Amino acid sequence: MLKYDNLILVKMKKIYNYLELYESKYKDMFLDYYFNGIKQKQLATKYGLSQGQVSRKLKSIIKSLQELLKDYY
């Protein structure tokens, strides 16, 4: 179990470090959506974007994270 826990920590650190490369609003948007459960429509209002822009940005971040973490799957 310890090996599994360490792997999770490594992944989370990589995700956090990667998100630091984004403008703060996009990092916050990602965290709000995936960890705080805020809906895309609410994020669009909060960040002054269309819902489509929010959706595309979130998908772009997820795609990049999948590429970053592909060696762990």
MDAnalysis code that builds the backbone (N, CA, C; Angstrom):
import MDAnalysis as mda
import numpy as np

u = mda.Universe.empty(219, n_residues=73, atom_resindex=np.repeat(np.arange(73), 3), trajectory=True)
u.add_TopologyAttr("name", ["N", "CA", "C"] * 73)
u.add_TopologyAttr("resid", np.arange(1, 74))
u.add_TopologyAttr("resname", ["MET", "LEU", "LYS", "TYR", "ASP", "ASN", "LEU", "ILE", "LEU", "VAL", "LYS", "MET", "LYS", "LYS", "ILE", "TYR", "ASN", "TYR", "LEU", "GLU", "LEU", "TYR", "GLU", "SER", "LYS", "TYR", "LYS", "ASP", "MET", "PHE", "LEU", "ASP", "TYR", "TYR", "PHE", "ASN", "GLY", "ILE", "LYS", "GLN", "LYS", "GLN", "LEU", "ALA", "THR", "LYS", "TYR", "GLY", "LEU", "SER", "GLN", "GLY", "GLN", "VAL", "SER", "ARG", "LYS", "LEU", "LYS", "SER", "ILE", "ILE", "LYS", "SER", "LEU", "GLN", "GLU", "LEU", "LEU", "LYS", "ASP", "TYR", "TYR"])
u.atoms.positions = np.array([
    [0.824, -1.198, 0.000],
    [0.000, 0.000, 0.000],
    [0.863, 1.254, 0.000],
    [2.001, 1.205, 0.662],
    [2.887, 2.364, 0.733],
    [3.372, 2.767, -0.660],
    [3.692, 1.796, -1.502],
    [4.144, 2.086, -2.866],
    [3.033, 2.813, -3.633],
    [1.807, 2.372, -3.477],
    [0.662, 3.004, -4.132],
    [0.475, 4.435, -3.633],
    [0.594, 4.647, -2.338],
    [0.465, 5.988, -1.759],
    [1.543, 6.918, -2.287],
    [2.771, 6.410, -2.391],
    [3.863, 7.218, -2.921],
    [3.614, 7.591, -4.375],
    [3.070, 6.683, -5.138],
    [2.764, 6.957, -6.541],
    [1.713, 8.067, -6.659],
    [0.720, 8.026, -5.812],
    [-0.304, 9.073, -5.796],
    [0.322, 10.419, -5.462],
    [1.205, 10.440, -4.482],
    [1.881, 11.685, -4.105],
    [2.729, 12.231, -5.249],
    [3.418, 11.359, -5.953],
    [4.233, 11.778, -7.096],
    [3.341, 12.390, -8.178],
    [2.219, 11.730, -8.463],
    [1.288, 12.243, -9.467],
    [0.722, 13.600, -9.057],
    [0.317, 13.717, -7.799],
    [-0.262, 14.978, -7.333],
    [0.755, 16.110, -7.386],
    [1.998, 15.823, -7.064],
    [3.039, 16.843, -7.132],
    [3.265, 17.283, -8.572],
    [3.284, 16.336, -9.494],
    [3.437, 16.673, -10.910],
    [2.275, 17.536, -11.389],
    [1.071, 17.183, -10.995],
    [-0.111, 17.960, -11.387],
    [-0.006, 19.376, -10.827],
    [0.312, 19.489, -9.558],
    [0.420, 20.806, -8.931],
    [1.492, 21.652, -9.616],
    [2.671, 21.074, -9.848],
    [3.749, 21.808, -10.510],
    [3.356, 22.226, -11.926],
    [2.656, 21.357, -12.620],
    [2.216, 21.678, -13.979],
    [1.202, 22.822, -13.954],
    [0.277, 22.781, -13.034],
    [-0.740, 23.838, -12.948],
    [-0.120, 25.191, -12.613],
    [1.019, 25.193, -11.952],
    [1.705, 26.442, -11.628],
    [2.179, 27.168, -12.895],
    [2.280, 26.459, -14.007],
    [2.711, 27.067, -15.267],
    [1.607, 27.908, -15.904],
    [0.370, 27.669, -15.525],
    [-0.777, 28.376, -16.089],
    [-0.999, 29.709, -15.379],
    [-1.661, 30.627, -16.106],
    [-2.117, 31.853, -15.456],
    [-2.976, 31.442, -14.258],
    [-2.965, 32.269, -13.229],
    [-3.670, 31.899, -12.002],
    [-5.158, 31.653, -12.239],
    [-5.781, 32.406, -13.168],
    [-7.217, 32.198, -13.368],
    [-7.509, 30.818, -13.946],
    [-6.621, 30.306, -14.806],
    [-6.854, 28.982, -15.383],
    [-6.565, 27.883, -14.370],
    [-5.553, 28.082, -13.552],
    [-5.268, 27.125, -12.482],
    [-6.444, 27.095, -11.505],
    [-6.909, 28.274, -11.113],
    [-8.041, 28.353, -10.185],
    [-9.303, 27.758, -10.798],
    [-9.503, 27.996, -12.092],
    [-10.663, 27.450, -12.794],
    [-10.632, 25.923, -12.744],
    [-9.483, 25.346, -13.021],
    [-9.323, 23.892, -12.990],
    [-9.632, 23.347, -11.597],
    [-9.040, 23.966, -10.585],
    [-9.248, 23.512, -9.212],
    [-10.703, 23.684, -8.781],
    [-11.310, 24.811, -9.157],
    [-12.718, 25.036, -8.827],
    [-13.612, 23.967, -9.450],
    [-13.339, 23.636, -10.695],
    [-14.193, 22.677, -11.401],
    [-13.992, 21.247, -10.877],
    [-12.748, 20.804, -10.818],
    [-12.487, 19.399, -10.506],
    [-12.434, 19.084, -9.012],
    [-12.134, 20.071, -8.187],
    [-12.011, 19.785, -6.756],
    [-13.105, 20.438, -5.921],
    [-13.668, 21.536, -6.410],
    [-14.709, 22.226, -5.645],
    [-16.106, 22.064, -6.237],
    [-16.194, 21.409, -7.397],
    [-17.487, 21.091, -7.989],
    [-18.266, 22.275, -8.551],
    [-17.565, 23.356, -8.878],
    [-18.253, 24.518, -9.448],
    [-18.548, 24.242, -10.922],
    [-19.748, 24.524, -11.340],
    [-20.199, 24.255, -12.705],
    [-19.530, 25.193, -13.709],
    [-19.435, 24.722, -14.949],
    [-18.802, 25.517, -16.003],
    [-19.499, 26.857, -16.210],
    [-20.802, 26.870, -16.128],
    [-21.545, 28.113, -16.317],
    [-21.165, 29.138, -15.238],
    [-21.029, 28.664, -14.007],
    [-20.625, 29.556, -12.911],
    [-19.191, 30.049, -13.115],
    [-18.323, 29.162, -13.592],
    [-16.942, 29.557, -13.858],
    [-16.876, 30.606, -14.964],
    [-17.704, 30.433, -15.979],
    [-17.733, 31.400, -17.076],
    [-18.084, 32.789, -16.556],
    [-19.068, 32.855, -15.701],
    [-19.464, 34.134, -15.108],
    [-18.342, 34.695, -14.235],
    [-17.773, 33.855, -13.418],
    [-16.721, 34.271, -12.489],
    [-15.495, 34.828, -13.212],
    [-15.121, 34.211, -14.338],
    [-13.896, 34.586, -15.037],
    [-14.133, 35.425, -16.296],
    [-15.382, 35.785, -16.550],
    [-15.688, 36.629, -17.696],
    [-15.443, 35.967, -19.039],
    [-15.738, 34.678, -19.106],
    [-15.557, 33.892, -20.329],
    [-16.886, 33.268, -20.718],
    [-16.949, 32.755, -21.936],
    [-18.133, 31.987, -22.323],
    [-17.988, 30.572, -21.758],
    [-19.108, 29.886, -21.667],
    [-19.060, 28.509, -21.174],
    [-18.225, 27.645, -22.118],
    [-18.303, 27.926, -23.413],
    [-17.507, 27.189, -24.396],
    [-16.011, 27.379, -24.174],
    [-15.605, 28.602, -23.855],
    [-14.192, 28.869, -23.580],
    [-13.725, 28.116, -22.332],
    [-14.556, 28.112, -21.323],
    [-14.224, 27.379, -20.092],
    [-14.076, 25.892, -20.414],
    [-15.017, 25.338, -21.138],
    [-14.985, 23.927, -21.485],
    [-13.720, 23.582, -22.270],
    [-13.400, 24.395, -23.265],
    [-12.205, 24.140, -24.083],
    [-10.929, 24.226, -23.246],
    [-10.846, 25.188, -22.357],
    [-9.645, 25.348, -21.529],
    [-9.488, 24.163, -20.580],
    [-10.581, 23.738, -19.960],
    [-10.511, 22.583, -19.061],
    [-10.082, 21.327, -19.823],
    [-10.637, 21.123, -21.016],
    [-10.260, 19.964, -21.827],
    [-8.788, 20.031, -22.217],
    [-8.318, 21.217, -22.537],
    [-6.920, 21.403, -22.909],
    [-5.991, 21.059, -21.748],
    [-6.336, 21.498, -20.566],
    [-5.525, 21.204, -19.383],
    [-5.519, 19.704, -19.103],
    [-6.683, 19.074, -19.174],
    [-6.779, 17.624, -18.931],
    [-5.945, 16.858, -19.956],
    [-6.036, 17.241, -21.211],
    [-5.258, 16.567, -22.251],
    [-3.762, 16.695, -21.969],
    [-3.326, 17.861, -21.559],
    [-1.918, 18.081, -21.234],
    [-1.503, 17.259, -20.018],
    [-2.371, 17.185, -19.025],
    [-2.070, 16.389, -17.832],
    [-1.992, 14.899, -18.167],
    [-2.857, 14.434, -19.049],
    [-2.810, 13.031, -19.459],
    [-1.478, 12.721, -20.130],
    [-1.018, 13.636, -20.957],
    [0.271, 13.461, -21.633],
    [1.408, 13.465, -20.604],
    [1.340, 14.374, -19.666],
    [2.355, 14.487, -18.625],
    [2.441, 13.216, -17.779],
    [1.285, 12.613, -17.508],
    [1.224, 11.451, -16.615],
    [1.136, 10.114, -17.326],
    [1.307, 10.090, -18.645],
    [1.100, 8.860, -19.397],
    [2.009, 7.708, -18.947],
    [3.166, 8.023, -18.416],
    [4.078, 6.964, -17.983],
    [3.619, 6.275, -16.705],
    [2.615, 6.821, -16.048],
    [2.123, 6.258, -14.789],
    [0.908, 5.363, -14.977],
    [0.437, 5.214, -16.204],
    [-0.755, 4.392, -16.444],
    [-0.376, 3.000, -16.801],
])
